[in-house]
Amino acid sequence: MSQKFWNYGYSVLLSIILLLLIGIFINWNDNKSENYTLGNNKSGEESLLVRDKQLVEKEKTIFLYDLIDQKDKELQLFNRFVEERKKEEGKAKVAIIIDDMGYQKEMADRIMNLNFPVTVSVLPFLPYSRYVAQLAKEKGMTVLLHLPMEPHNSNVDPGKGAIFSTMSEQEIRAKFLANWQDVPYVSGVSNHMGSKITENRDIMKIILSEIKEKNLYFIDSMTSPDSVGYQLSREMGIKTAQRTVFLDNEQDIDYIGNQIDVLKEFALKYGSAIAIGHPYCNTIDMLMETYLTFPAEGIEIVKLEELLE
């Protein structure tokens, strides 16, 4: 048994040695031929054989480099495309509403010329209510009926057309209809003041049923933290959204700028946000001054309809 094993091992070893000798011999001959060709090239010119060989090797190298380089470029372009798509898909969205429209023509004209989407929320029965709605329609802007409602503070007048908690259901429906008919091109409704009404589920159900019947949506201005408007709208199958930030509870430039920063932070954290401002000079000035910073920070200013739920 051991004799057979040694014979077999000896044969394998001889085979390996033989293969190594053959490889060395072939490699030596190749080197000799190359050296011979170069050595006899006394004129300093390369022989056709050597030159052709070098050209072939060079072409192979260039082709491989170009191929790798092209693949790298394609990969870079693809990665850039993916990153851009991620940025685009992950971009936060902000909608801006300007409330209390209808008092002034000059401010309305200025707001209509803003270079980003704005929703105008128009109070009924004001001197320029219809003018604002008509101009907004022509500019492709969204128009809301800014529905006056009773606030908790009885010393504050919500304005003509207001809905009060003392009204009957029939009076509430009639009042809503009159307000809606006074402002043309309305897509949705938001509450003007109304902290007392928006907390009242029974009254809000009457108002929202009118909104639903007319295929409108409801924006809860959140003038009360206890408002039921947004939640009740969802329960009733009405498209809705709620205000995130008031921009100008104070008309100071620094305050408004800070509120715009709060709006951005909220949008970046939660994906979207809705701001409500008013037709004040400082508010419009700050929006015009800062709107170009939104896309640079990954935020897109969009039409209100994009943020409805």
VOROKOL-75777 format. One record per residue (C-alpha): x, z, y. Coordinates in nm, 3 decimals, m for minus. Layout:
+---------+---------+---------+
:      px :      pz :      py :
+---------+---------+---------+
:       X :       Z :       Y :
...
+---------+---------+---------+
END
This chain:
+---------+---------+---------+
:      px :      pz :      py :
+---------+---------+---------+
:   0.000 :   0.000 :   0.000 :
:   0.280 :   0.096 :   0.244 :
:   0.478 :  m0.218 :   0.154 :
:   0.183 :  m0.442 :   0.245 :
:   0.136 :  m0.256 :   0.572 :
:   0.500 :  m0.304 :   0.674 :
:   0.491 :  m0.671 :   0.579 :
:   0.183 :  m0.722 :   0.794 :
:   0.335 :  m0.534 :   1.089 :
:   0.657 :  m0.731 :   1.060 :
:   0.465 :  m1.061 :   1.071 :
:   0.271 :  m0.958 :   1.382 :
:   0.591 :  m0.851 :   1.559 :
:   0.761 :  m1.183 :   1.481 :
:   0.459 :  m1.372 :   1.613 :
:   0.468 :  m1.183 :   1.943 :
:   0.844 :  m1.245 :   1.982 :
:   0.795 :  m1.613 :   1.911 :
:   0.519 :  m1.644 :   2.173 :
:   0.736 :  m1.471 :   2.432 :
:   1.029 :  m1.706 :   2.363 :
:   0.804 :  m2.012 :   2.394 :
:   0.670 :  m1.885 :   2.731 :
:   1.021 :  m1.821 :   2.864 :
:   1.135 :  m2.165 :   2.752 :
:   0.843 :  m2.345 :   2.921 :
:   0.889 :  m2.154 :   3.245 :
:   1.266 :  m2.225 :   3.244 :
:   1.206 :  m2.597 :   3.201 :
:   0.957 :  m2.606 :   3.489 :
:   1.202 :  m2.430 :   3.719 :
:   1.483 :  m2.659 :   3.608 :
:   1.280 :  m2.970 :   3.675 :
:   1.185 :  m2.846 :   4.021 :
:   1.543 :  m2.749 :   4.103 :
:   1.668 :  m3.082 :   3.974 :
:   1.428 :  m3.275 :   4.192 :
:   1.514 :  m3.075 :   4.500 :
:   1.886 :  m3.088 :   4.424 :
:   1.891 :  m3.469 :   4.406 :
:   1.707 :  m3.504 :   4.734 :
:   2.029 :  m3.556 :   4.930 :
:   1.861 :  m3.749 :   5.209 :
:   1.681 :  m3.433 :   5.317 :
:   1.344 :  m3.585 :   5.243 :
:   1.115 :  m3.434 :   4.983 :
:   1.046 :  m3.643 :   4.675 :
:   0.697 :  m3.782 :   4.637 :
:   0.640 :  m3.554 :   4.342 :
:   0.730 :  m3.236 :   4.528 :
:   0.550 :  m3.346 :   4.846 :
:   0.235 :  m3.432 :   4.655 :
:   0.249 :  m3.103 :   4.473 :
:   0.285 :  m2.914 :   4.801 :
:   0.002 :  m3.109 :   4.960 :
:  m0.224 :  m3.029 :   4.667 :
:  m0.133 :  m2.661 :   4.685 :
:  m0.185 :  m2.663 :   5.063 :
:  m0.524 :  m2.830 :   5.031 :
:  m0.627 :  m2.580 :   4.770 :
:  m0.521 :  m2.291 :   4.994 :
:  m0.700 :  m2.427 :   5.299 :
:  m1.014 :  m2.497 :   5.102 :
:  m1.019 :  m2.144 :   4.961 :
:  m0.952 :  m1.990 :   5.305 :
:  m1.222 :  m2.197 :   5.470 :
:  m1.466 :  m2.107 :   5.198 :
:  m1.398 :  m1.735 :   5.232 :
:  m1.404 :  m1.759 :   5.612 :
:  m1.735 :  m1.948 :   5.602 :
:  m1.884 :  m1.689 :   5.368 :
:  m1.766 :  m1.411 :   5.600 :
:  m1.928 :  m1.580 :   5.898 :
:  m2.252 :  m1.632 :   5.708 :
:  m2.248 :  m1.268 :   5.597 :
:  m2.187 :  m1.153 :   5.956 :
:  m2.474 :  m1.367 :   6.082 :
:  m2.701 :  m1.237 :   5.808 :
:  m2.608 :  m0.875 :   5.882 :
:  m2.667 :  m0.934 :   6.253 :
:  m3.006 :  m1.088 :   6.175 :
:  m3.100 :  m0.789 :   5.958 :
:  m2.993 :  m0.544 :   6.230 :
:  m3.191 :  m0.730 :   6.495 :
:  m3.498 :  m0.732 :   6.271 :
:  m3.458 :  m0.361 :   6.210 :
:  m3.435 :  m0.299 :   6.584 :
:  m3.736 :  m0.518 :   6.650 :
:  m3.945 :  m0.363 :   6.375 :
:  m3.839 :  m0.013 :   6.468 :
:  m3.893 :  m0.057 :   6.841 :
:  m4.106 :   0.215 :   6.998 :
:  m4.413 :   0.105 :   7.192 :
:  m4.556 :   0.230 :   7.519 :
:  m4.882 :   0.144 :   7.695 :
:  m4.944 :   0.222 :   8.062 :
:  m5.287 :   0.282 :   8.214 :
:  m5.352 :   0.301 :   8.587 :
:  m5.664 :   0.513 :   8.648 :
:  m5.899 :   0.543 :   8.946 :
:  m5.891 :   0.176 :   9.039 :
:  m6.145 :   0.039 :   9.286 :
:  m6.071 :   0.228 :   9.606 :
:  m5.808 :   0.000 :   9.758 :
:  m5.750 :  m0.373 :   9.757 :
:  m5.383 :  m0.363 :   9.861 :
:  m5.269 :  m0.136 :   9.578 :
:  m5.473 :  m0.340 :   9.332 :
:  m5.295 :  m0.657 :   9.441 :
:  m4.959 :  m0.489 :   9.400 :
:  m5.039 :  m0.358 :   9.052 :
:  m5.160 :  m0.702 :   8.941 :
:  m4.814 :  m0.843 :   9.019 :
:  m4.621 :  m0.604 :   8.795 :
:  m4.393 :  m0.777 :   8.545 :
:  m4.508 :  m0.581 :   8.241 :
:  m4.845 :  m0.514 :   8.071 :
:  m5.070 :  m0.268 :   8.250 :
:  m5.427 :  m0.156 :   8.176 :
:  m5.649 :  m0.092 :   8.476 :
:  m5.916 :   0.175 :   8.443 :
:  m6.185 :   0.102 :   8.701 :
:  m6.429 :   0.349 :   8.849 :
:  m6.784 :   0.215 :   8.898 :
:  m6.966 :   0.173 :   9.230 :
:  m6.655 :   0.160 :   9.449 :
:  m6.588 :  m0.101 :   9.721 :
:  m6.335 :  m0.293 :   9.509 :
:  m6.448 :  m0.214 :   9.153 :
:  m6.562 :  m0.568 :   9.077 :
:  m6.273 :  m0.722 :   9.268 :
:  m6.019 :  m0.530 :   9.057 :
:  m6.194 :  m0.618 :   8.730 :
:  m6.215 :  m0.987 :   8.824 :
:  m5.851 :  m1.006 :   8.930 :
:  m5.736 :  m0.822 :   8.618 :
:  m5.931 :  m1.066 :   8.404 :
:  m5.760 :  m1.360 :   8.574 :
:  m5.419 :  m1.197 :   8.520 :
:  m5.488 :  m1.134 :   8.151 :
:  m5.492 :  m0.756 :   8.191 :
:  m5.705 :  m0.510 :   7.998 :
:  m5.996 :  m0.354 :   8.189 :
:  m6.143 :  m0.012 :   8.110 :
:  m6.457 :   0.149 :   8.247 :
:  m6.333 :   0.478 :   8.390 :
:  m6.650 :   0.673 :   8.316 :
:  m6.707 :   0.969 :   8.553 :
:  m6.793 :   1.294 :   8.374 :
:  m6.854 :   1.650 :   8.476 :
:  m6.545 :   1.874 :   8.497 :
:  m6.536 :   2.249 :   8.443 :
:  m6.465 :   2.300 :   8.812 :
:  m6.806 :   2.264 :   8.973 :
:  m6.645 :   2.232 :   9.316 :
:  m6.493 :   1.896 :   9.221 :
:  m6.711 :   1.587 :   9.258 :
:  m6.651 :   1.340 :   8.973 :
:  m6.806 :   1.060 :   9.180 :
:  m7.099 :   0.826 :   9.169 :
:  m7.235 :   0.750 :   8.825 :
:  m7.112 :   1.076 :   8.671 :
:  m7.261 :   1.214 :   8.351 :
:  m7.352 :   1.584 :   8.365 :
:  m7.420 :   1.833 :   8.089 :
:  m7.767 :   1.906 :   8.236 :
:  m7.886 :   1.549 :   8.167 :
:  m8.118 :   1.457 :   7.884 :
:  m8.011 :   1.209 :   7.617 :
:  m8.220 :   0.939 :   7.783 :
:  m8.060 :   1.007 :   8.122 :
:  m7.712 :   0.998 :   7.969 :
:  m7.777 :   0.661 :   7.803 :
:  m7.925 :   0.516 :   8.121 :
:  m7.634 :   0.642 :   8.330 :
:  m7.380 :   0.496 :   8.087 :
:  m7.558 :   0.159 :   8.091 :
:  m7.558 :   0.149 :   8.474 :
:  m7.185 :   0.226 :   8.486 :
:  m7.103 :  m0.033 :   8.223 :
:  m7.300 :  m0.302 :   8.401 :
:  m7.124 :  m0.236 :   8.731 :
:  m6.773 :  m0.312 :   8.599 :
:  m6.734 :  m0.656 :   8.437 :
:  m6.486 :  m0.763 :   8.166 :
:  m6.461 :  m0.417 :   8.014 :
:  m6.290 :  m0.381 :   7.675 :
:  m6.303 :  m0.005 :   7.648 :
:  m6.397 :   0.323 :   7.814 :
:  m6.192 :   0.620 :   7.932 :
:  m6.313 :   0.947 :   8.079 :
:  m6.266 :   1.026 :   8.447 :
:  m6.234 :   1.406 :   8.476 :
:  m6.495 :   1.523 :   8.225 :
:  m6.330 :   1.834 :   8.084 :
:  m6.672 :   1.993 :   8.040 :
:  m6.829 :   1.686 :   7.878 :
:  m6.547 :   1.588 :   7.643 :
:  m6.556 :   1.936 :   7.487 :
:  m6.927 :   1.895 :   7.410 :
:  m6.965 :   1.728 :   7.071 :
:  m7.339 :   1.655 :   7.110 :
:  m7.303 :   1.481 :   7.446 :
:  m6.992 :   1.291 :   7.339 :
:  m7.176 :   1.167 :   7.033 :
:  m7.444 :   1.013 :   7.259 :
:  m7.182 :   0.848 :   7.481 :
:  m6.976 :   0.723 :   7.189 :
:  m7.282 :   0.577 :   7.019 :
:  m7.333 :   0.363 :   7.332 :
:  m6.967 :   0.265 :   7.324 :
:  m6.991 :   0.167 :   6.959 :
:  m7.310 :  m0.033 :   7.014 :
:  m7.135 :  m0.242 :   7.279 :
:  m6.829 :  m0.293 :   7.057 :
:  m6.598 :  m0.108 :   7.294 :
:  m6.321 :   0.144 :   7.224 :
:  m6.261 :   0.489 :   7.370 :
:  m5.945 :   0.624 :   7.533 :
:  m5.943 :   1.002 :   7.554 :
:  m5.769 :   1.096 :   7.879 :
:  m5.728 :   1.448 :   7.739 :
:  m5.825 :   1.624 :   8.061 :
:  m5.903 :   1.916 :   7.830 :
:  m5.689 :   2.022 :   7.532 :
:  m6.019 :   2.099 :   7.356 :
:  m6.156 :   1.747 :   7.396 :
:  m6.338 :   1.612 :   7.088 :
:  m6.349 :   1.251 :   7.211 :
:  m6.057 :   1.115 :   7.014 :
:  m6.139 :   1.286 :   6.685 :
:  m6.512 :   1.211 :   6.708 :
:  m6.437 :   0.845 :   6.782 :
:  m6.237 :   0.824 :   6.461 :
:  m6.514 :   0.991 :   6.265 :
:  m6.766 :   0.741 :   6.405 :
:  m6.549 :   0.441 :   6.322 :
:  m6.468 :   0.358 :   6.687 :
:  m6.124 :   0.228 :   6.780 :
:  m5.954 :   0.492 :   6.988 :
:  m5.634 :   0.642 :   7.129 :
:  m5.540 :   0.939 :   7.342 :
:  m5.324 :   0.995 :   7.645 :
:  m4.974 :   1.127 :   7.586 :
:  m4.838 :   1.182 :   7.938 :
:  m4.975 :   1.200 :   8.292 :
:  m4.711 :   1.042 :   8.512 :
:  m4.811 :   1.169 :   8.852 :
:  m4.991 :   1.504 :   8.858 :
:  m4.742 :   1.551 :   9.139 :
:  m4.668 :   1.251 :   9.360 :
:  m4.302 :   1.341 :   9.400 :
:  m4.051 :   1.070 :   9.300 :
:  m3.835 :   1.307 :   9.095 :
:  m4.138 :   1.446 :   8.913 :
:  m4.263 :   1.098 :   8.824 :
:  m3.914 :   0.995 :   8.708 :
:  m3.899 :   1.300 :   8.484 :
:  m4.241 :   1.219 :   8.337 :
:  m4.125 :   0.866 :   8.260 :
:  m3.832 :   1.021 :   8.070 :
:  m4.077 :   1.242 :   7.880 :
:  m4.279 :   0.932 :   7.794 :
:  m3.970 :   0.758 :   7.655 :
:  m3.864 :   1.059 :   7.451 :
:  m4.208 :   1.092 :   7.296 :
:  m4.226 :   0.721 :   7.214 :
:  m3.882 :   0.721 :   7.053 :
:  m3.966 :   1.029 :   6.848 :
:  m4.315 :   0.929 :   6.733 :
:  m4.308 :   0.550 :   6.761 :
:  m4.561 :   0.510 :   7.042 :
:  m4.701 :   0.676 :   7.352 :
:  m4.965 :   0.620 :   7.621 :
:  m4.906 :   0.705 :   7.986 :
:  m5.168 :   0.744 :   8.256 :
:  m5.076 :   0.702 :   8.620 :
:  m5.268 :   0.641 :   8.940 :
:  m5.250 :   0.383 :   9.218 :
:  m4.997 :   0.581 :   9.423 :
:  m4.706 :   0.412 :   9.597 :
:  m4.447 :   0.641 :   9.436 :
:  m4.590 :   0.583 :   9.089 :
:  m4.579 :   0.206 :   9.123 :
:  m4.233 :   0.219 :   9.283 :
:  m4.093 :   0.423 :   8.995 :
:  m4.249 :   0.199 :   8.733 :
:  m4.105 :  m0.108 :   8.902 :
:  m3.766 :   0.061 :   8.925 :
:  m3.750 :   0.180 :   8.563 :
:  m3.939 :  m0.074 :   8.353 :
:  m3.620 :  m0.271 :   8.274 :
:  m3.466 :   0.042 :   8.120 :
:  m3.734 :   0.056 :   7.850 :
:  m3.612 :  m0.237 :   7.633 :
:  m3.252 :  m0.125 :   7.677 :
:  m3.350 :   0.206 :   7.514 :
:  m3.541 :   0.040 :   7.230 :
:  m3.888 :   0.073 :   7.383 :
:  m4.138 :  m0.207 :   7.438 :
:  m4.416 :  m0.190 :   7.697 :
:  m4.722 :  m0.338 :   7.527 :
:  m5.089 :  m0.396 :   7.589 :
:  m5.310 :  m0.097 :   7.519 :
:  m5.489 :  m0.272 :   7.233 :
:  m5.170 :  m0.259 :   7.023 :
:  m5.186 :   0.121 :   7.011 :
:  m5.549 :   0.164 :   6.914 :
:  m5.626 :   0.346 :   6.592 :
+---------+---------+---------+
END
